[in-house]
Amino acid sequence: MATTWDLGKTGTQGAAVWALVAYDDIYSIRYFENDLQAWWRRNGMSFDKMLLTAYTDYDRLKNTCNAFNIELMSDLEVAGGKPYAQMCALVYRQCLGS
């Protein structure tokens, strides 16, 4: 898979694009001998609906994530300084991604 965008001439503000890429792994988690479906399926959402929701809620979700990141880093810096905050943020994201 490949894609390109002609962003034209960019200035000091740059340019931004985003792509929506997804796959459906049917069962996302193996938890104590139980195969569990993806979190977004919890209320019976279809794959197409999930993609549409991700697309239409992008700005809101991005803002929510940015606000969480600012709060997380601030709390961690208060608890142990900037190097501690960077390490804990990395560990948090690694654990959540697992």
Secondary structure, DSSP 4 states (H G I P E B T S, - for coil): --------S--TT------------SEEEEETTEEEE-GGGTT---HHHHHHHHHHTHHHHHHHHHHHHHHHHHHHHHHH-HHHHHHHHHHHHHHHH-
